[in-house]
Amino acid sequence: MIYSAGVLSVGIRRVGPRELLLVIKNISYILLILGVFPLFINQTILGYDKFMKSVFPFSEPSHYALNIGGILLAAGLYQSAKIRLFIVLTVMTMGILFPSLILLVISFSLLIFYLFYTYHKTMVIGLFFIAGICVINIENMSYFTERLSFTSDSNNLTALVYLQGWQDMFTALVNTNGFGLGIQNISQLDPGSFGEKIYTLLGRYSNREDGGFLAAKLVSELGVLGIFLLFMYLLHFSRSVSFVMGFGRLSLLNRDLCVHAVPVGYVLGHCFIIMFFFELFARGYGYFSFGVFSFCMSLFVVRHIDSTLMLKNLRKMLYERQG
């Protein structure tokens, strides 16, 4: 998988900026249509009717959410403030109507990166629209609050699975003296109190193979090395956040210049790195996922480039154009 990610990164760097941007935008449109479609029509093709809230080609909204974040973030950075708002509201509407907590969280993260620094009129319109959706769907709000109840008294399976992941991390570190259980061995760990409570409520254990989120699996299986990898990721994450926030603000001033001044693949890479955060710390399903693959590819794309210097040069070019 790492080799394939490296090969793809080479291909992305070789594609022209306009062509790559067109591909990113088209994929983002397709992903949004795929997400909206099940809200109005039940999917009965290819056996997807067996899943309660499937989003073709994903079996559940959380998997869909984890795979769309990076593409949507990158596509929106080259759009106007109004189109950015449309993307945010579309994802947020899907998150409320499905409902899906991870979709809702990703929509708020898009809102921060898209509109945090833009003019107030767009923000006010968006916030009123969000408030309207929440009022109309007030009965669904308990769905989200229950999933955010991270206490030992909670009976929500999603919250319990998340707590189980943190408990397994701590137990594995202690039991193995920090060495970890070994690759793909997290299921060998005895269920803790949260795992037993899940069994009582569900009649079976849940998420014993994937840990509930990727960080739990990494630390449980790799021990201190897993913690080190998470620390290294957070360093990349902070750099990517700084770059994307700065680039998003500048691209509103002159999108055409930004397309040619900064490699589109470089921007896409930083967006994938940022959105990988949710797979690491919120909802993951193992090492061999699109999120892990896109993260590895992104590391190849963004390496050896100083994002701070690139933003500084871009800012200088924009000011020269305006001056």
Order of alpha helices (4+ residues) and beta strands (2+ residues): alpha-alpha-alpha-alpha-alpha-alpha-alpha-alpha-alpha-alpha-alpha-alpha-alpha-alpha-alpha
